[in-house]
Each structure stands twice: as structure tokens, then as C-alpha cells.
Amino acid sequence: MDISRALKEGLSLANRNLPIILVKLVVAFIGILGFIFFVILPVSFALFLAGVSPFILTNLQAHEGLITSLPWVMLFSVFALVVFLLFSIAMNLFVYAATVGLMIKTKRDPAFKFRLGDFFSNGKRGFWPIFNYLALTGTSTVVLIIMAAGTVFLIRNLLDYLK
């Protein structure tokens, strides 16, 4: 197969699944709304409950004073951010799994057309295999980075010792 034929087939495959772009735009919009509702509003509300006004925050030079005086707000902010990140990652993995499943179906059956029901069924079916794969590769990458950092640390200390 030459490059021009592969490009034509790829564009044809993408054109048959054009509504996926709309779904991805909706997911991006939901992600923005999720950040507003999961992070910005709860943290603002927690600061309001703590008695911190926006005028104090604009004149605040050192953020350490706010963090030490209100540690529960900082913990709540971190918790809200982690919840948002988990929600966003899960939502994007679902869309990725559904997109991969639909592309495979479209490649196998040229008469296949995009249907939202098929999108959700492919997302449900492919979410956990993709999640498991990413968890395995992510864990392996973290272990390799830690091993590389440990090796660099040992070599630097050994070279300093030998000097």
C-alpha cells in the first residue's frame, strides 16, 4: 500500500465518523464546566466560608500566610483538583475507547455509519482494557524514572566520593 492510498483510506475513515469531532468538542466543554464546578466554585466557597474576601487576596503578597492560616482550605483545594482530574481522565479515556472502537468497526465494515448508541457501547467495552493498559505502562514508566533517578543519584555520589 502506498502513502497516497493510505491517506485516502484514512480520510475516508475519518469522514465517515465526523460526528466524533462534535462529541470530542462536547467533552472538552464538559471538562471546562467540570473545572468550574469541581474546582473554582468549591474553593471560592471554602474561602468565603473561611472569611477571606477577594480584596484580601488581591493585596496578598505572600501566599504562605494564607496556606498556614487556612490549611483545610488548601487540603480541600487539592482534593477538589484531584476529583476533577480523575473525572476528566475517566471521561477522556471513555471517549478515546469509543473512538478506537468506532474506527475499527468502520474499517471492517465500509457501510457502517456513526450512531451514538454504538459510540457508548464501544466506550463501555473498551474503557477497562485501555485503562488497564495505561495503568500498566504508566506504572512501568514511573518505576523506570525512579530507577533512572536513583542510578543518577548513586553515580553522582560515587563520583563525589572518588574526588
CORCORWO-V378441 format. One record per backbone hydrogen bond with DSSP energy under -1.0 kcal/mol. CO is the residue of the C=O (numbers start at 0). NH is the residue of the N-H. If there is no record, write none. Layout:
# CORCORWO-V378441
{{CO/NH} {CO/NH}}
This chain:
# CORCORWO-V378441
{{1/5} {2/6} {3/7} {4/8} {5/9} {6/10} {7/11} {8/12} {9/13} {10/14} {11/15} {14/17} {16/19} {17/20} {18/22} {19/23} {20/24} {21/25} {22/26} {23/27} {24/28} {25/29} {26/30} {27/31} {28/32} {29/33} {30/34} {31/35} {32/36} {33/37} {34/38} {34/39} {35/40} {38/42} {39/43} {40/44} {41/45} {42/46} {43/47} {44/48} {45/49} {46/51} {47/50} {52/56} {53/57} {54/58} {62/66} {63/67} {64/68} {65/69} {69/73} {70/74} {71/75} {72/76} {73/77} {74/78} {75/79} {76/80} {77/81} {78/82} {79/83} {80/84} {81/85} {82/86} {83/87} {84/88} {85/89} {86/90} {87/91} {88/92} {89/93} {90/94} {91/95} {92/96} {93/97} {94/98} {95/99} {96/100} {97/101} {98/102} {99/103} {100/104} {101/105} {102/106} {103/107} {104/108} {108/111} {114/118} {115/119} {116/120} {117/121} {118/122} {119/123} {120/124} {121/125} {122/126} {125/129} {126/130} {127/131} {128/132} {129/133} {130/134} {131/135} {132/136} {133/137} {134/138} {135/139} {136/140} {137/141} {138/142} {139/143} {140/144} {141/145} {142/146} {143/147} {144/148} {145/149} {146/150} {147/151} {148/152} {149/153} {150/154} {151/155} {152/156} {153/157} {154/158} {155/159} {156/160} {157/161}}
